[in-house]
Amino acid sequence: MTNSELIKLCKKYFSKDKTELKQIVLGFEFTGREYKNWKKWTSTIVGSQPFDVSFRMMKEATELIIAKKYNEIDWNFLGDLSWEIEILLNENIVKGYDWDKVLCSKCNGTARIFKIYISDIIPAFTYETFSMTYSKSGNYYEFQPINNLSDREENIVNKIVDALNIKGYFFVSKKIISKRLKSLYSDCHTEGNASIFDVLFSDVHNIQDRIERFSDNSIKDVFGKEISWREFYDENGNLTKRLEFHYFTSKNVLEIETNSKHEIVNVTVCKDTKKQTHQKFRLKLPPQYSSPNQ
């Protein structure tokens, strides 16, 4: 397969017309066999190294397919039609625990992870390596890409990549997965302009290409609304963007984006409408109003 052929297939299955995609998805069998096969396949390669396998399709959609209630399926909200395999790269850890804060504590604060995304629609895959740190005192997680692997870690990555190539899966580079097309649609991009990564692998998770922090437990304001936050940093550790989320009892969500100078640059309201679930309404502030100094 070539990059051009891959993009052509993406346009075929992830266009606004869901006909081709429906034919494949309705043929899915939720017997657990494929899950067991991926677990066995991974175990054969990495041995006792801890790993986790998951299928990212929405539970509601899978249950409707199993029950053969096809007319009730919302084809605009299927979840990620892909498999994700996470392999812990740290040495001397016997299991993955919760793949969360407990794992971080067992890894002296920071877990090093090799994550593979495998499409269940087109035989293609991509991967990333990143670190996950949990700060109990700061009530946050920090994720950042790993650019320098040890020889041992590199060996694990190469073994998985070679094995997927042998199975006939096409590796999708970072340059290609970031490519956006107006003709591509995904759950979170119902108006088009989704990326290759969005449609093939996930449109709720992104490749970890920068330092990112987000709150663990949400806090409450004086009115009882829950608040959480997410921050983005450059490679030198300088804050570039912060997102703050306010959750109302009406299930509406207010998202406030600030820049490196702590100036508000975007305000977004997310709410359910008759037209669409979780529809977003964005107020983008003009540059002349984004700074209190201007």
C-alpha positions in Angstrom: 0.0 0.0 0.0 1.1 3.6 -0.7 0.2 6.8 1.0 -2.0 7.7 -1.9 -3.8 4.4 -1.8 -4.3 4.8 2.0 -5.8 8.3 1.5 -8.1 7.0 -1.2 -9.4 4.2 1.1 -10.0 6.8 3.9 -12.1 8.9 1.5 -14.0 5.7 0.6 -14.9 4.6 4.1 -15.0 7.9 6.0 -16.9 10.2 3.7 -20.2 11.8 4.6 -21.9 8.8 3.0 -21.5 6.0 5.5 -22.6 3.2 3.1 -19.2 1.6 2.6 -18.3 2.0 6.3 -21.6 0.4 7.4 -20.9 -2.8 5.4 -17.7 -3.4 7.3 -18.9 -2.4 10.8 -22.0 -4.5 10.6 -19.7 -7.5 9.9 -17.9 -7.1 13.2 -18.2 -10.0 15.5 -18.0 -9.2 19.2 -17.0 -12.7 20.5 -13.8 -11.7 22.1 -11.8 -13.8 19.7 -10.0 -10.8 18.1 -9.1 -9.4 21.5 -7.6 -12.7 22.5 -5.7 -12.9 19.3 -4.1 -9.5 19.8 -3.2 -10.4 23.4 -1.6 -13.6 22.3 0.2 -11.9 19.4 1.6 -9.2 21.7 2.6 -11.6 24.5 4.6 -13.7 22.0 6.6 -10.6 21.1 7.2 -8.8 24.4 7.1 -11.8 26.7 6.6 -10.7 30.4 6.7 -7.0 29.6 3.3 -5.5 30.8 0.9 -4.5 28.1 -2.8 -3.7 27.6 -5.1 -4.3 24.6 -8.4 -2.4 24.0 -10.9 -1.8 21.3 -12.2 1.7 21.2 -15.6 1.5 19.6 -18.5 2.9 21.7 -20.3 0.4 24.0 -23.7 1.6 22.9 -22.9 1.0 19.2 -21.5 -2.5 19.9 -24.6 -3.5 21.9 -26.9 -2.4 19.1 -25.0 -4.4 16.6 -25.0 -7.5 18.8 -28.8 -7.0 19.3 -29.2 -6.5 15.6 -31.0 -3.2 16.2 -29.3 -1.6 13.2 -31.9 1.2 12.8 -31.1 2.6 16.2 -27.4 3.0 15.5 -26.1 6.6 15.3 -23.6 6.3 12.6 -22.1 9.7 13.5 -21.1 8.4 16.9 -19.4 5.0 16.7 -16.3 5.7 18.7 -12.8 4.8 17.5 -12.8 1.9 15.1 -9.4 0.8 16.1 -7.3 -1.3 18.5 -4.9 0.2 20.9 -2.0 -1.7 22.4 0.0 -0.1 25.2 3.3 -1.6 26.2 5.2 -0.5 29.3 8.9 0.1 28.6 10.1 0.4 32.2 12.1 -2.5 33.5 11.4 -4.7 36.4 7.6 -3.9 36.6 5.5 -7.1 36.8 2.2 -5.7 35.6 0.4 -2.6 34.3 -1.7 -2.1 37.5 -4.3 0.5 36.6 -2.2 2.1 33.7 -2.7 5.2 35.7 -1.4 6.8 38.9 -0.7 3.4 40.6 1.5 2.4 37.7 3.3 5.8 37.8 4.1 5.2 41.5 5.5 1.7 40.8 7.7 3.3 38.1 9.2 5.9 40.5 6.8 8.5 39.4 7.1 8.2 35.6 5.9 5.4 33.3 7.4 5.1 29.8 4.9 3.8 27.3 4.9 2.5 23.7 1.4 2.8 22.2 0.3 1.2 18.9 -2.9 2.2 17.1 -4.3 -0.4 14.6 -7.2 0.4 12.4 -10.0 -2.2 12.2 -11.3 -0.7 8.9 -8.1 -0.5 6.8 -5.0 -2.6 7.5 -2.9 0.3 8.8 -1.1 1.3 12.0 0.9 4.0 13.6 2.6 4.4 17.0 4.0 6.7 19.6 6.3 6.6 22.7 5.6 8.9 25.6 6.0 9.3 29.3 3.2 9.6 31.9 4.0 11.3 35.2 1.5 11.7 38.1 1.9 14.5 40.7 -0.1 13.8 43.8 0.8 17.1 45.4 -0.1 19.1 42.3 -3.2 17.0 41.5 -2.2 16.6 37.8 -0.8 14.3 35.2 2.0 15.2 32.8 2.5 13.6 29.4 5.3 14.2 27.0 6.8 12.5 23.9 9.9 10.3 24.3 12.3 11.2 21.6 15.3 9.2 22.9 14.8 5.5 23.5 17.3 3.1 25.1 18.6 0.2 23.0 16.4 -2.1 24.9 13.3 0.1 24.3 14.2 0.5 20.6 14.4 -3.2 20.3 10.8 -3.7 21.6 9.5 -1.0 19.2 11.2 -2.6 16.2 10.0 -6.1 17.0 6.3 -4.9 17.1 6.7 -2.8 13.9 8.4 -5.7 12.0 5.6 -8.1 13.2 2.9 -5.8 12.0 4.6 -5.3 8.7 4.7 -9.1 8.3 1.0 -9.3 9.1 0.4 -7.0 6.2 -0.3 -3.7 8.0 0.8 -0.5 6.5 2.7 2.0 8.7 1.3 5.5 8.6 3.9 8.2 9.2 3.3 11.3 11.5 3.3 13.5 8.4 0.4 11.5 6.8 -1.7 11.0 10.0 -1.7 14.8 10.5 -3.1 15.5 7.1 -6.6 16.9 7.1 -9.2 16.6 4.3 -12.5 18.4 3.9 -14.0 15.1 2.6 -13.2 13.2 5.8 -15.7 12.9 8.6 -15.4 11.5 12.1 -17.4 11.6 15.4 -15.9 14.9 16.5 -15.7 16.3 12.9 -19.2 16.0 11.7 -18.7 18.9 9.3 -15.7 17.3 7.7 -12.0 18.3 7.7 -11.0 15.4 9.9 -7.4 14.1 9.9 -6.2 10.7 8.8 -5.5 10.0 12.4 -9.0 11.0 13.4 -10.7 8.6 11.1 -8.3 5.7 11.2 -7.3 5.6 14.8 -8.9 8.1 17.2 -10.5 11.5 17.2 -10.6 11.8 21.0 -6.9 11.0 21.6 -4.0 12.7 19.9 -0.4 11.6 19.3 1.7 13.0 22.1 3.8 15.6 20.3 4.2 18.1 23.1 4.2 18.4 26.9 0.7 18.3 28.3 -0.7 18.6 31.8 -4.2 18.1 33.0 -6.0 18.0 36.3 -6.7 14.7 38.0 -9.7 15.5 40.3 -11.9 18.4 39.3 -12.5 21.2 41.8 -15.8 23.0 42.5 -16.5 26.7 42.4 -18.7 28.7 44.8 -21.8 27.7 42.7 -21.0 24.0 42.8 -19.9 23.7 39.2 -17.0 21.3 38.6 -13.9 22.7 36.9 -11.0 20.9 35.2 -8.1 22.1 33.2 -5.5 21.2 30.6 -2.3 22.9 29.8 0.2 22.7 26.9 3.9 23.5 27.0 6.6 23.8 24.4 9.8 21.6 24.4 11.5 24.0 26.8 8.6 23.8 29.4 7.1 27.2 28.6 3.3 27.4 28.8 1.7 27.9 25.4 -2.0 27.3 26.0 -4.4 26.5 28.8 -8.0 25.2 28.5 -10.4 25.4 31.5 -13.7 23.5 31.5 -16.7 24.5 33.5 -19.4 21.8 33.8 -23.0 23.0 34.4 -25.8 20.9 35.9 -27.6 21.4 32.6 -24.8 19.3 31.1 -23.6 22.4 29.2 -19.8 22.9 29.2 -18.0 26.2 29.0 -14.5 26.0 27.6 -12.2 29.0 28.1 -8.9 29.1 26.2 -6.0 31.3 27.4 -2.6 31.9 25.8 0.9 32.1 27.2 0.2 35.5 28.6 -3.0 34.2 30.4 -5.2 36.2 28.0 -8.5 34.8 26.9 -8.4 34.0 23.2 -11.4 31.6 22.7 -14.7 30.9 24.5 -16.6 27.8 23.5 -20.0 26.4 24.7 -20.8 22.8 24.2 -24.4 21.6 24.5 -26.9 19.2 23.0 -29.3 20.6 20.4 -32.0 19.2 18.3 -29.6 19.2 15.4 -26.6 17.5 17.1 -25.3 16.0 20.3 -22.5 18.0 21.9 -22.7 20.8 19.4 -20.1 23.5 19.9 -20.6 27.2 19.6 -17.4 29.2 19.5 -16.8 32.9 20.2 -13.4 33.8 18.9 -12.1 37.1 20.2 -10.5 39.5 17.6 -6.9 40.2 18.3 -7.6 43.8 19.3 -9.8 42.6 22.1 -7.8 39.6 23.3 -5.3 41.6 25.4 -6.2 43.9 28.2 -3.2 46.0 27.3 -4.6 46.9 23.9 
